Amino acid sequence: MADCGCEVARKNLEDYLHGELQGVNCDEIEQHLETCLPCKDEHTVGVTLTNKVKSACCETAPEQLKKTIVYSIESLS
C-alpha cells in the first residue's frame, strides 16, 4: 500500500482521530503516521487535546450552583 502523503493525511486526521475513517483510508493514514514525524506529532496533539476536553467534561457543577440556576430559570417564567 502506498503512503497517502502529508496533504491527504492532514486532511483526514480529524476524522481518523474520532474513529470516523474506515477501511483503506484508515490503513493509509496509520501507515503515514508511522513514517512521518510532523503528521504523527500533529496527531498526538489532537489526541491529547481530545482527551483533555473529555476529562474536563466529566466535572459536574456543585449542587448549590445547579439549584441557583434552576431557580433563576424558573423565576423568568
MOPAC internal coordinates of N, CA, C and O (Angstrom, degrees):
PM7 1SCF
backbone

  N    0.0000 0     0.00 0     0.00 0    0    0    0
  C    1.4600 1     0.00 0     0.00 0    1    0    0
  C    1.5267 1   108.06 1     0.00 0    2    1    0
  O    1.2310 1   120.58 1   -45.70 1    3    2    1
  N    1.3003 1   116.49 1   134.30 1    3    2    1
  C    1.4608 1   121.72 1  -178.19 1    5    3    2
  C    1.5237 1   110.59 1   -80.23 1    6    5    3
  O    1.2310 1   121.44 1   -29.86 1    7    6    5
  N    1.3226 1   114.86 1   150.14 1    7    6    5
  C    1.4655 1   121.73 1   175.85 1    9    7    6
  C    1.5250 1   108.24 1   -66.15 1   10    9    7
  O    1.2310 1   120.28 1   -45.77 1   11   10    9
  N    1.3203 1   117.06 1   134.23 1   11   10    9
  C    1.4697 1   120.36 1  -176.14 1   13   11   10
  C    1.5243 1   112.54 1   -77.17 1   14   13   11
  O    1.2310 1   119.68 1   163.24 1   15   14   13
  N    1.3356 1   118.22 1   -16.76 1   15   14   13
  C    1.4562 1   121.67 1   179.45 1   17   15   14
  C    1.5189 1   112.77 1    88.31 1   18   17   15
  O    1.2310 1   121.46 1   -19.86 1   19   18   17
  N    1.3276 1   114.82 1   160.14 1   19   18   17
  C    1.4652 1   121.44 1  -175.80 1   21   19   18
  C    1.5246 1   112.94 1   -63.09 1   22   21   19
  O    1.2310 1   120.16 1   138.52 1   23   22   21
  N    1.3180 1   117.30 1   -41.48 1   23   22   21
  C    1.4666 1   119.90 1  -176.54 1   25   23   22
  C    1.5306 1   110.97 1   -60.77 1   26   25   23
  O    1.2310 1   120.61 1   132.17 1   27   26   25
  N    1.3094 1   116.44 1   -47.83 1   27   26   25
  C    1.4683 1   120.79 1   179.96 1   29   27   26
  C    1.5252 1   110.25 1   -67.85 1   30   29   27
  O    1.2310 1   120.45 1   138.08 1   31   30   29
  N    1.3229 1   116.74 1   -41.92 1   31   30   29
  C    1.4675 1   120.17 1  -179.41 1   33   31   30
  C    1.5215 1   110.96 1   -61.15 1   34   33   31
  O    1.2310 1   120.49 1   131.19 1   35   34   33
  N    1.3200 1   116.67 1   -48.81 1   35   34   33
  C    1.4728 1   119.77 1  -178.52 1   37   35   34
  C    1.5227 1   111.74 1   -64.91 1   38   37   35
  O    1.2310 1   120.66 1   144.02 1   39   38   37
  N    1.3132 1   116.35 1   -35.98 1   39   38   37
  C    1.4659 1   120.59 1   178.78 1   41   39   38
  C    1.5338 1   110.81 1   -63.17 1   42   41   39
  O    1.2310 1   120.49 1   148.52 1   43   42   41
  N    1.3283 1   116.67 1   -31.48 1   43   42   41
  C    1.4654 1   121.50 1  -174.86 1   45   43   42
  C    1.5239 1   114.32 1  -105.47 1   46   45   43
  O    1.2310 1   119.65 1  -178.21 1   47   46   45
  N    1.3293 1   118.28 1     1.79 1   47   46   45
  C    1.4656 1   120.31 1  -175.95 1   49   47   46
  C    1.5238 1   112.96 1   -59.77 1   50   49   47
  O    1.2310 1   120.19 1   138.78 1   51   50   49
  N    1.3069 1   117.24 1   -41.22 1   51   50   49
  C    1.4696 1   120.59 1  -178.25 1   53   51   50
  C    1.5311 1   110.59 1   -61.74 1   54   53   51
  O    1.2310 1   120.61 1   132.79 1   55   54   53
  N    1.3212 1   116.44 1   -47.21 1   55   54   53
  C    1.4653 1   120.06 1   178.39 1   57   55   54
  C    1.5259 1   110.71 1   -64.63 1   58   57   55
  O    1.2310 1   120.35 1   139.58 1   59   58   57
  N    1.3188 1   116.93 1   -40.42 1   59   58   57
  C    1.4623 1   121.06 1   178.32 1   61   59   58
  C    1.5265 1   110.37 1   -62.06 1   62   61   59
  O    1.2310 1   120.81 1   135.24 1   63   62   61
  N    1.3076 1   116.06 1   -44.76 1   63   62   61
  C    1.4617 1   121.96 1  -178.76 1   65   63   62
  C    1.5276 1   111.47 1   -57.50 1   66   65   63
  O    1.2310 1   120.33 1   142.04 1   67   66   65
  N    1.3222 1   116.97 1   -37.96 1   67   66   65
  C    1.4614 1   121.41 1  -176.44 1   69   67   66
  C    1.5333 1   112.74 1   -95.74 1   70   69   67
  O    1.2310 1   120.59 1  -168.37 1   71   70   69
  N    1.3393 1   116.47 1    11.63 1   71   70   69
  C    1.4569 1   120.51 1   176.86 1   73   71   70
  C    1.5133 1   114.19 1    69.70 1   74   73   71
  O    1.2310 1   120.52 1  -151.02 1   75   74   73
  N    1.3232 1   116.62 1    28.98 1   75   74   73
  C    1.4580 1   120.81 1  -176.41 1   77   75   74
  C    1.5268 1   113.25 1  -102.04 1   78   77   75
  O    1.2310 1   120.33 1  -175.42 1   79   78   77
  N    1.3279 1   116.97 1     4.58 1   79   78   77
  C    1.4680 1   120.85 1   174.85 1   81   79   78
  C    1.5178 1   108.22 1  -102.26 1   82   81   79
  O    1.2310 1   120.56 1   -32.17 1   83   82   81
  N    1.3188 1   116.53 1   147.83 1   83   82   81
  C    1.4542 1   120.27 1  -179.91 1   85   83   82
  C    1.5168 1   110.54 1  -132.55 1   86   85   83
  O    1.2310 1   121.76 1   -20.14 1   87   86   85
  N    1.3040 1   114.23 1   159.86 1   87   86   85
  C    1.4509 1   121.85 1   170.80 1   89   87   86
  C    1.5083 1   115.12 1    60.54 1   90   89   87
  O    1.2310 1   121.75 1    45.46 1   91   90   89
  N    1.3265 1   114.26 1  -134.54 1   91   90   89
  C    1.4578 1   122.16 1  -174.54 1   93   91   90
  C    1.5197 1   111.37 1   -59.10 1   94   93   91
  O    1.2310 1   119.95 1   137.24 1   95   94   93
  N    1.3274 1   117.71 1   -42.76 1   95   94   93
  C    1.4617 1   119.94 1  -179.34 1   97   95   94
  C    1.5205 1   111.17 1   -56.60 1   98   97   95
  O    1.2310 1   120.29 1   135.70 1   99   98   97
  N    1.3142 1   117.06 1   -44.30 1   99   98   97
  C    1.4549 1   121.93 1  -179.80 1  101   99   98
  C    1.5331 1   110.20 1   -64.09 1  102  101   99
  O    1.2310 1   120.49 1   135.37 1  103  102  101
  N    1.3169 1   116.67 1   -44.63 1  103  102  101
  C    1.4648 1   121.11 1   179.41 1  105  103  102
  C    1.5261 1   111.32 1   -61.76 1  106  105  103
  O    1.2310 1   120.48 1   139.21 1  107  106  105
  N    1.3337 1   116.69 1   -40.79 1  107  106  105
  C    1.4651 1   120.82 1   179.79 1  109  107  106
  C    1.5244 1   110.97 1   -64.35 1  110  109  107
  O    1.2310 1   120.25 1   138.61 1  111  110  109
  N    1.3240 1   117.12 1   -41.39 1  111  110  109
  C    1.4647 1   120.91 1   179.52 1  113  111  110
  C    1.5226 1   109.56 1   -65.54 1  114  113  111
  O    1.2310 1   120.29 1   134.85 1  115  114  113
  N    1.3343 1   117.06 1   -45.15 1  115  114  113
  C    1.4648 1   120.56 1   179.25 1  117  115  114
  C    1.5209 1   111.17 1   -59.11 1  118  117  115
  O    1.2310 1   120.69 1   135.82 1  119  118  117
  N    1.3276 1   116.28 1   -44.18 1  119  118  117
  C    1.4620 1   120.59 1   179.49 1  121  119  118
  C    1.5271 1   110.17 1   -62.37 1  122  121  119
  O    1.2310 1   120.34 1   137.24 1  123  122  121
  N    1.3155 1   116.96 1   -42.76 1  123  122  121
  C    1.4588 1   120.44 1  -179.60 1  125  123  122
  C    1.5275 1   110.76 1   -64.37 1  126  125  123
  O    1.2310 1   120.26 1   137.36 1  127  126  125
  N    1.3249 1   117.11 1   -42.64 1  127  126  125
  C    1.4653 1   120.22 1  -178.74 1  129  127  126
  C    1.5275 1   112.01 1   -64.11 1  130  129  127
  O    1.2310 1   120.30 1   152.86 1  131  130  129
  N    1.3224 1   117.02 1   -27.14 1  131  130  129
  C    1.4645 1   120.80 1   177.87 1  133  131  130
  C    1.5265 1   111.97 1   -69.44 1  134  133  131
  O    1.2310 1   120.40 1   153.98 1  135  134  133
  N    1.3274 1   116.84 1   -26.02 1  135  134  133
  C    1.4646 1   119.69 1  -172.79 1  137  135  134
  C    1.5238 1   114.40 1  -113.57 1  138  137  135
  O    1.2310 1   119.68 1   171.09 1  139  138  137
  N    1.3306 1   118.22 1    -8.91 1  139  138  137
  C    1.4671 1   120.61 1  -175.60 1  141  139  138
  C    1.5259 1   110.03 1  -119.64 1  142  141  139
  O    1.2310 1   120.59 1   -74.16 1  143  142  141
  N    1.3142 1   116.48 1   105.84 1  143  142  141
  C    1.4595 1   121.14 1  -177.00 1  145  143  142
  C    1.5281 1   113.21 1   -62.54 1  146  145  143
  O    1.2310 1   118.47 1   136.41 1  147  146  145
  N    1.3460 1   120.53 1   -43.59 1  147  146  145
  C    1.4723 1   118.96 1   179.22 1  149  147  146
  C    1.5359 1   112.93 1   -60.21 1  150  149  147
  O    1.2310 1   120.13 1   137.72 1  151  150  149
  N    1.3222 1   117.36 1   -42.28 1  151  150  149
  C    1.4683 1   119.89 1   178.92 1  153  151  150
  C    1.5256 1   110.87 1   -70.35 1  154  153  151
  O    1.2310 1   120.78 1   142.40 1  155  154  153
  N    1.3250 1   116.12 1   -37.60 1  155  154  153
  C    1.4667 1   119.79 1   177.08 1  157  155  154
  C    1.5247 1   110.15 1   -62.60 1  158  157  155
  O    1.2310 1   120.35 1   137.93 1  159  158  157
  N    1.3308 1   116.93 1   -42.07 1  159  158  157
  C    1.4664 1   120.89 1   177.55 1  161  159  158
  C    1.5265 1   111.24 1   -62.23 1  162  161  159
  O    1.2310 1   120.48 1   137.76 1  163  162  161
  N    1.3290 1   116.68 1   -42.24 1  163  162  161
  C    1.4655 1   120.59 1   178.47 1  165  163  162
  C    1.5328 1   110.34 1   -62.64 1  166  165  163
  O    1.2310 1   120.64 1   139.52 1  167  166  165
  N    1.3185 1   116.37 1   -40.48 1  167  166  165
  C    1.4666 1   120.84 1   177.68 1  169  167  166
  C    1.5309 1   110.33 1   -64.84 1  170  169  167
  O    1.2310 1   120.16 1   138.66 1  171  170  169
  N    1.3142 1   117.30 1   -41.34 1  171  170  169
  C    1.4665 1   121.29 1   178.71 1  173  171  170
  C    1.5214 1   110.91 1   -60.99 1  174  173  171
  O    1.2310 1   120.23 1   138.78 1  175  174  173
  N    1.3234 1   117.16 1   -41.22 1  175  174  173
  C    1.4696 1   121.19 1   176.64 1  177  175  174
  C    1.5273 1   109.54 1   -61.40 1  178  177  175
  O    1.2310 1   120.22 1   135.90 1  179  178  177
  N    1.3179 1   117.19 1   -44.10 1  179  178  177
  C    1.4619 1   121.17 1   178.94 1  181  179  178
  C    1.5202 1   112.49 1   -61.70 1  182  181  179
  O    1.2310 1   120.60 1   137.71 1  183  182  181
  N    1.3328 1   116.46 1   -42.29 1  183  182  181
  C    1.4681 1   121.01 1   178.15 1  185  183  182
  C    1.5216 1   110.27 1   -63.61 1  186  185  183
  O    1.2310 1   120.71 1   134.17 1  187  186  185
  N    1.3273 1   116.24 1   -45.83 1  187  186  185
  C    1.4649 1   120.74 1  -179.48 1  189  187  186
  C    1.5191 1   111.00 1   -61.91 1  190  189  187
  O    1.2310 1   120.40 1   133.22 1  191  190  189
  N    1.3116 1   116.85 1   -46.78 1  191  190  189
  C    1.4653 1   121.17 1  -179.99 1  193  191  190
  C    1.5289 1   111.22 1   -62.45 1  194  193  191
  O    1.2310 1   120.43 1   135.60 1  195  194  193
  N    1.3194 1   116.78 1   -44.40 1  195  194  193
  C    1.4621 1   120.89 1   179.09 1  197  195  194
  C    1.5230 1   111.00 1   -60.69 1  198  197  195
  O    1.2310 1   120.42 1   136.45 1  199  198  197
  N    1.3260 1   116.80 1   -43.55 1  199  198  197
  C    1.4632 1   120.48 1   179.53 1  201  199  198
  C    1.5188 1   111.88 1   -65.50 1  202  201  199
  O    1.2310 1   120.13 1   141.05 1  203  202  201
  N    1.3229 1   117.36 1   -38.95 1  203  202  201
  C    1.4699 1   120.84 1   178.23 1  205  203  202
  C    1.5230 1   111.02 1   -64.63 1  206  205  203
  O    1.2310 1   120.44 1   137.29 1  207  206  205
  N    1.3249 1   116.76 1   -42.71 1  207  206  205
  C    1.4667 1   120.53 1   179.23 1  209  207  206
  C    1.5275 1   109.88 1   -64.41 1  210  209  207
  O    1.2310 1   120.24 1   136.71 1  211  210  209
  N    1.3341 1   117.14 1   -43.29 1  211  210  209
  C    1.4667 1   120.45 1   178.90 1  213  211  210
  C    1.5234 1   111.18 1   -60.84 1  214  213  211
  O    1.2310 1   120.42 1   136.75 1  215  214  213
  N    1.3230 1   116.79 1   -43.25 1  215  214  213
  C    1.4662 1   119.05 1  -178.51 1  217  215  214
  C    1.5239 1   111.28 1   -70.75 1  218  217  215
  O    1.2310 1   119.85 1   148.46 1  219  218  217
  N    1.3135 1   117.89 1   -31.54 1  219  218  217
  C    1.4667 1   120.74 1   178.21 1  221  219  218
  C    1.5224 1   110.69 1   -68.96 1  222  221  219
  O    1.2310 1   120.59 1   149.62 1  223  222  221
  N    1.3061 1   116.48 1   -30.38 1  223  222  221
  C    1.4670 1   120.54 1  -179.49 1  225  223  222
  C    1.5234 1   112.14 1   -75.43 1  226  225  223
  O    1.2310 1   119.97 1   170.38 1  227  226  225
  N    1.3052 1   117.67 1    -9.62 1  227  226  225
  C    1.4616 1   121.14 1  -179.29 1  229  227  226
  C    1.5227 1   111.93 1   -80.58 1  230  229  227
  O    1.2310 1   120.21 1   164.41 1  231  230  229
  N    1.3069 1   117.20 1   -15.59 1  231  230  229
  C    1.4585 1   119.95 1  -179.78 1  233  231  230
  C    1.5206 1   109.65 1   -74.26 1  234  233  231
  O    1.2310 1   120.84 1   -34.23 1  235  234  233
  N    1.3251 1   116.00 1   145.77 1  235  234  233
  C    1.4566 1   120.46 1   178.33 1  237  235  234
  C    1.5200 1   109.51 1  -116.40 1  238  237  235
  O    1.2310 1   121.58 1   -26.90 1  239  238  237
  N    1.3015 1   114.58 1   153.10 1  239  238  237
  C    1.4668 1   120.34 1   179.10 1  241  239  238
  C    1.5287 1   109.48 1   -72.49 1  242  241  239
  O    1.2310 1   120.38 1   -31.32 1  243  242  241
  N    1.3310 1   116.88 1   148.68 1  243  242  241
  C    1.4649 1   119.92 1   176.08 1  245  243  242
  C    1.5304 1   110.36 1   -60.03 1  246  245  243
  O    1.2310 1   120.82 1   -32.05 1  247  246  245
  N    1.3178 1   116.03 1   147.95 1  247  246  245
  C    1.4635 1   121.65 1  -176.37 1  249  247  246
  C    1.5268 1   112.21 1   -56.64 1  250  249  247
  O    1.2310 1   120.36 1   139.07 1  251  250  249
  N    1.3210 1   116.91 1   -40.93 1  251  250  249
  C    1.4625 1   119.92 1  -178.92 1  253  251  250
  C    1.5279 1   111.16 1   -64.36 1  254  253  251
  O    1.2310 1   120.16 1   141.89 1  255  254  253
  N    1.3127 1   117.29 1   -38.11 1  255  254  253
  C    1.4627 1   120.69 1   177.21 1  257  255  254
  C    1.5280 1   110.43 1   -63.57 1  258  257  255
  O    1.2310 1   120.25 1   136.33 1  259  258  257
  N    1.3245 1   117.13 1   -43.67 1  259  258  257
  C    1.4635 1   120.68 1   177.80 1  261  259  258
  C    1.5258 1   110.67 1   -57.82 1  262  261  259
  O    1.2310 1   120.72 1   133.98 1  263  262  261
  N    1.3301 1   116.23 1   -46.02 1  263  262  261
  C    1.4671 1   120.72 1  -179.24 1  265  263  262
  C    1.5274 1   110.89 1   -62.73 1  266  265  263
  O    1.2310 1   120.44 1   139.06 1  267  266  265
  N    1.3259 1   116.77 1   -40.94 1  267  266  265
  C    1.4608 1   121.05 1   179.60 1  269  267  266
  C    1.5273 1   110.92 1   -62.95 1  270  269  267
  O    1.2310 1   120.70 1   137.26 1  271  270  269
  N    1.3113 1   116.26 1   -42.74 1  271  270  269
  C    1.4656 1   120.71 1   179.99 1  273  271  270
  C    1.5277 1   110.55 1   -65.58 1  274  273  271
  O    1.2310 1   120.41 1   133.63 1  275  274  273
  N    1.3231 1   116.82 1   -46.37 1  275  274  273
  C    1.4663 1   120.29 1   179.04 1  277  275  274
  C    1.5216 1   110.03 1   -60.55 1  278  277  275
  O    1.2310 1   120.06 1   135.95 1  279  278  277
  N    1.3139 1   117.49 1   -44.05 1  279  278  277
  C    1.4640 1   121.38 1   179.28 1  281  279  278
  C    1.5322 1   110.41 1   -60.60 1  282  281  279
  O    1.2310 1   120.60 1   136.56 1  283  282  281
  N    1.3327 1   116.45 1   -43.44 1  283  282  281
  C    1.4686 1   120.58 1   179.74 1  285  283  282
  C    1.5210 1   111.48 1   -62.58 1  286  285  283
  O    1.2310 1   120.57 1   138.36 1  287  286  285
  N    1.3133 1   116.52 1   -41.64 1  287  286  285
  C    1.4649 1   120.71 1   179.48 1  289  287  286
  C    1.5256 1   110.32 1   -66.73 1  290  289  287
  O    1.2310 1   120.78 1   135.16 1  291  290  289
  N    1.3091 1   116.12 1   -44.84 1  291  290  289
  C    1.4703 1   119.78 1  -179.20 1  293  291  290
  C    1.5230 1   111.90 1   -64.80 1  294  293  291
  O    1.2310 1   120.10 1   147.76 1  295  294  293
  N    1.3073 1   117.41 1   -32.24 1  295  294  293
  C    1.4644 1   120.02 1  -178.69 1  297  295  294
  C    1.5314 1   112.05 1   -74.08 1  298  297  295
  O    1.2310 1   119.97 1   165.42 1  299  298  297
  N    1.3193 1   117.66 1   -14.58 1  299  298  297
  C    1.4639 1   121.68 1   177.31 1  301  299  298
  C    1.5229 1   111.57 1   -75.28 1  302  301  299
  O    1.2310 1   119.90 1   155.64 1  303  302  301
  N    1.3073 1   117.79 1   -24.36 1  303  302  301
  C    1.4706 1   121.31 1  -176.10 1  305  303  302
  C    1.5014 1   112.09 1   -81.01 1  306  305  303
  O    1.2310 1   120.10 1   180.00 1  307  306  305

